[in-house]
Amino acid sequence: MALVTGTRALAEGGVTAVSLSRSFGPRTVLHDVSLHAPAGSVTGFLGANGAGKSTAIRIMLGLLRGGGQTLFLGRPLSAWRSPGHVVGAVLGGVAGHPNHRVQTHLGMVAAGLGLPRRRVGEVLDMVGLREAAVQRLRSLSLGMAQRVGIAQAMLGDPPVLILDEPANGLDPHSLRWLRTFLRGLAEEGRAILVSSHLLAEMEQLADGVAVLARGTVVAQTTVRELAARKGTVTAQSPHPQQLTALVEQAGGTTRPLDDGMISISGLDRFRVGALAADHSLPLTWLDERQPSLEDYYLSVAQEEFHIP
């Protein structure tokens, strides 16, 4: 799949939202929401259910009024003659008349974009659903509906793709397909923005994340930066007080755990092991756990987060 002719260079800008805001009556839902999804990567837009992710995405796409501005490849969406060739969006499967067949529905959308009928077959092949072309929309499983929605979004071969909670309710096979497909699109140079509250899935999919909490983006980082953060070391010794003293003298912090274990922050396991060896202090356990995406989310979101 190739990017839209003439937009490959522009795709380097990806999609950028600046100071989005939205109120419903006296209640402010979003305020000063800013994020960037660069080309050639998958950006996870994280937040608890009800955090405002869908509202932010709809404002970005011009489907809902709100403050702020969103640039697609460096321009507002309204500045593009054919927005469907610039950004594709999946907002909960596929929206169409339930009695329409898949090929009929996609054919209507393709015609609206000025595309030839053959493009329908191409996008169905792209998502692995050529055999479902004659199925009616009402008969599609959740996973198939999600794929048809992606096929619809890809009709214009857009360099930007936005998906709102695409992993909700999918079985493991569908999740793996979605992950592989989106990674492939990103490797082609497209900018992919995926909203989700499923942290374990985003940890496997995303190159970077933006965290929405309390109505604003409270943090944005890359997975590489997250992996570079120091982890937490767990150690055990017959002489825990001596180990604690050595670690704290070296600039680390300690916290006692059950069974004589000690949680250590500020030093990696190599440094802890070297300290113990230099002082002939035996260790019966030494382990290090790198911070997970869940750890990162909970540290910056500072709100209750439920994992289904």
C-alpha positions in Angstrom: 0.0 0.0 0.0 1.3 3.4 -0.9 0.6 6.7 0.7 -1.6 9.2 -1.1 0.3 10.6 -4.1 1.8 14.0 -3.2 1.4 13.7 0.5 4.3 11.4 1.5 6.5 14.4 2.4 3.6 16.2 4.2 2.9 13.0 6.2 6.0 13.7 8.2 3.9 16.2 10.1 1.4 13.6 11.3 -1.5 14.9 13.3 -1.2 17.6 16.0 -4.0 18.8 18.3 -3.5 22.1 20.2 -5.5 23.3 23.2 -8.7 21.4 22.5 -11.6 22.2 24.9 -15.2 21.3 25.3 -17.9 22.0 27.9 -21.4 20.5 28.2 -23.4 23.2 30.0 -21.5 24.2 33.2 -19.4 21.1 33.1 -15.9 21.3 31.5 -15.1 18.0 29.8 -11.8 18.9 28.1 -9.5 21.8 28.6 -6.2 22.5 26.9 -5.8 19.1 25.4 -2.7 18.9 23.2 -1.0 15.9 21.6 1.0 14.9 18.6 0.9 11.6 16.7 3.9 11.6 14.4 4.1 9.8 11.0 5.6 6.3 11.0 4.4 5.4 14.4 1.4 4.3 16.5 0.4 6.7 19.2 -1.8 5.4 22.0 -4.3 7.9 23.4 -4.9 6.6 26.9 -7.5 7.3 29.5 -10.1 5.7 31.7 -13.6 5.2 30.4 -15.3 8.5 30.4 -12.1 10.5 30.4 -13.0 12.3 27.2 -11.0 10.4 24.6 -14.0 10.1 22.2 -15.0 13.7 22.7 -11.4 14.8 21.9 -11.3 12.7 18.8 -14.6 14.0 17.5 -13.4 17.6 18.0 -10.2 16.7 16.1 -12.2 15.4 13.2 -14.7 18.3 13.1 -17.6 16.1 14.2 -18.1 18.0 17.4 -17.7 21.7 18.1 -15.0 22.7 20.5 -12.1 25.0 21.1 -8.5 24.6 19.9 -7.1 23.5 16.5 -6.0 20.2 14.9 -3.6 20.0 12.0 -3.4 17.1 9.7 -0.1 17.0 7.8 0.3 20.6 8.8 -3.1 21.9 7.8 -6.6 22.1 9.3 -8.8 19.3 7.9 -11.1 22.0 6.3 -8.1 23.1 4.2 -8.0 19.8 2.4 -10.1 19.4 -0.8 -10.9 15.8 0.0 -10.4 15.0 3.8 -11.1 11.3 3.2 -7.9 11.1 1.3 -6.0 12.6 4.2 -7.5 10.9 7.3 -9.5 7.8 7.9 -11.4 7.2 11.1 -12.9 4.2 12.8 -15.3 5.3 15.5 -16.8 1.9 16.6 -16.9 -0.6 13.8 -18.8 0.3 10.7 -21.8 2.7 10.4 -24.3 1.9 7.7 -27.7 0.5 7.0 -27.9 -2.9 8.6 -29.5 -4.5 5.5 -26.8 -3.3 3.1 -24.2 -5.8 2.0 -20.6 -5.0 2.8 -19.6 -4.3 -0.8 -22.7 -2.1 -1.4 -21.9 0.0 1.7 -18.2 0.4 0.8 -19.1 1.1 -2.8 -21.3 4.0 -1.7 -18.5 5.5 0.5 -16.0 5.0 -2.4 -18.3 6.8 -4.8 -18.5 9.7 -2.4 -14.7 9.9 -2.4 -14.6 9.8 -6.2 -12.9 6.4 -6.2 -13.4 3.6 -8.7 -15.5 0.5 -7.7 -12.4 -1.7 -7.8 -11.1 0.1 -4.6 -13.7 -1.8 -2.6 -12.1 -5.1 -3.5 -8.7 -3.8 -2.7 -9.5 -2.7 0.8 -11.4 -5.9 1.5 -8.3 -7.8 0.5 -6.3 -5.5 2.7 -8.3 -6.5 5.8 -8.7 -10.1 4.7 -12.5 -10.0 4.2 -12.9 -10.5 0.4 -15.2 -13.5 1.2 -17.5 -11.3 3.3 -18.3 -8.9 0.5 -21.9 -10.1 0.1 -22.6 -10.3 3.9 -25.1 -7.9 5.3 -23.8 -5.5 7.9 -26.2 -6.8 10.5 -24.7 -10.3 10.3 -21.1 -9.2 10.9 -19.4 -10.3 14.1 -17.7 -7.7 16.3 -14.3 -8.5 14.9 -15.5 -8.5 11.3 -17.4 -5.2 11.7 -14.2 -3.7 13.1 -12.3 -4.9 10.0 -15.0 -3.5 7.6 -14.7 -0.2 9.5 -11.0 -0.1 8.9 -11.5 -1.0 5.2 -13.9 1.9 5.0 -11.3 4.2 6.6 -8.6 3.0 4.2 -10.6 3.6 1.0 -8.9 7.0 0.4 -5.5 5.5 1.2 -5.0 8.2 3.9 -1.6 8.9 5.5 -3.4 9.4 8.9 -5.6 6.9 10.6 -7.5 7.5 13.8 -9.2 4.7 15.7 -11.4 5.1 18.8 -11.3 2.1 21.2 -10.8 -0.4 18.4 -9.8 -3.3 20.7 -13.0 -3.3 22.8 -14.6 -6.8 22.8 -12.2 -8.4 20.3 -11.1 -12.0 20.8 -7.3 -12.7 20.9 -7.1 -13.6 17.2 -8.7 -10.4 16.2 -6.5 -8.4 18.6 -3.4 -10.0 17.1 -4.6 -9.2 13.6 -5.4 -5.6 14.5 -2.0 -5.1 16.2 -0.1 -6.6 13.1 -2.1 -4.6 10.7 -1.7 -1.2 12.4 2.0 -1.9 12.9 2.3 -2.5 9.2 0.6 0.8 8.4 2.9 2.7 10.7 5.9 1.1 9.0 4.7 2.4 5.7 5.0 5.9 7.2 1.4 6.6 8.2 0.5 8.4 11.5 -1.8 6.1 13.6 -3.6 7.4 16.6 -5.4 4.8 18.7 -7.5 5.6 21.8 -7.8 2.9 24.4 -8.2 2.1 28.1 -6.6 -1.4 27.6 -3.1 -0.8 28.8 -1.7 -4.3 28.2 -2.7 -4.1 24.5 -1.3 -0.6 24.1 2.0 -1.8 25.6 2.4 -4.2 22.7 1.1 -1.9 20.0 2.2 1.7 20.6 5.4 3.6 19.9 4.3 6.4 22.2 1.4 7.4 24.4 -0.5 10.5 25.5 -2.4 10.2 28.8 -5.7 12.0 29.2 -6.9 12.5 32.8 -8.9 15.2 34.5 -9.9 16.6 31.2 -6.4 17.3 29.9 -3.3 15.5 28.5 -1.2 15.1 31.7 1.8 13.4 30.0 3.1 12.2 26.6 6.1 10.0 26.2 7.6 7.3 23.9 7.9 3.7 24.7 11.7 4.0 24.3 11.8 6.7 26.9 9.6 4.6 29.2 11.9 1.6 28.8 14.9 3.8 29.7 13.4 4.6 33.1 14.9 2.9 36.1 13.1 -0.1 37.4 12.5 -1.4 40.9 15.0 -3.9 42.3 13.9 -6.5 44.8 16.7 -8.1 46.9 16.9 -10.5 49.8 19.9 -11.1 52.2 20.4 -12.9 55.5 21.6 -9.4 56.7 18.8 -7.0 55.5 19.8 -4.1 57.8 23.4 -4.2 56.4 22.0 -4.3 52.8 19.7 -1.4 53.5 22.5 0.7 54.9 24.7 0.0 51.9 22.0 0.9 49.4 21.1 4.1 51.1 24.7 5.2 51.4 25.0 4.7 47.7 22.0 7.0 47.0 19.2 4.5 46.7 16.0 4.3 48.6 14.6 1.2 50.3 11.3 -0.2 51.4 11.0 -3.4 53.5 8.7 -6.1 52.0 7.5 -9.4 53.4 9.8 -12.4 54.0 12.8 -10.1 54.5 12.7 -8.8 51.0 13.7 -5.2 50.3 12.4 -3.0 47.5 15.1 -0.7 46.1 14.7 2.4 43.9 17.4 4.6 42.4 19.9 1.8 41.7 19.8 -1.0 39.2 20.4 -4.6 40.0 24.0 -4.5 38.7 24.8 -1.7 41.2 23.1 -3.5 44.1 24.9 -6.8 43.2 28.3 -5.0 43.0 27.7 -3.3 46.4 26.9 -6.7 48.0 29.9 -8.4 46.5 32.3 -5.5 47.5 31.2 -6.0 51.1 31.0 -9.8 51.0 27.3 -9.6 51.7 25.4 -12.7 50.5 22.3 -12.2 48.5 19.6 -15.0 48.3 17.4 -13.0 45.8 18.1 -10.2 43.3 15.6 -9.1 40.6 14.7 -6.0 38.7 11.3 -5.1 37.2 11.2 -2.4 34.5 8.3 0.0 34.8 5.2 -1.1 32.8 2.8 1.1 30.9 0.3 0.5 33.7 2.8 1.8 36.2 3.4 4.9 34.1 -0.3 5.5 33.6 -1.1 5.3 37.2 1.8 7.5 38.2 0.7 10.4 35.9 -3.1 9.9 35.8 -3.6 9.9 39.6 -7.0 8.5 39.2 -8.7 5.2 39.7 -8.2 2.9 36.7 -10.2 -0.3 36.1 -8.8 -3.0 33.9 -11.6 -5.3 32.5 
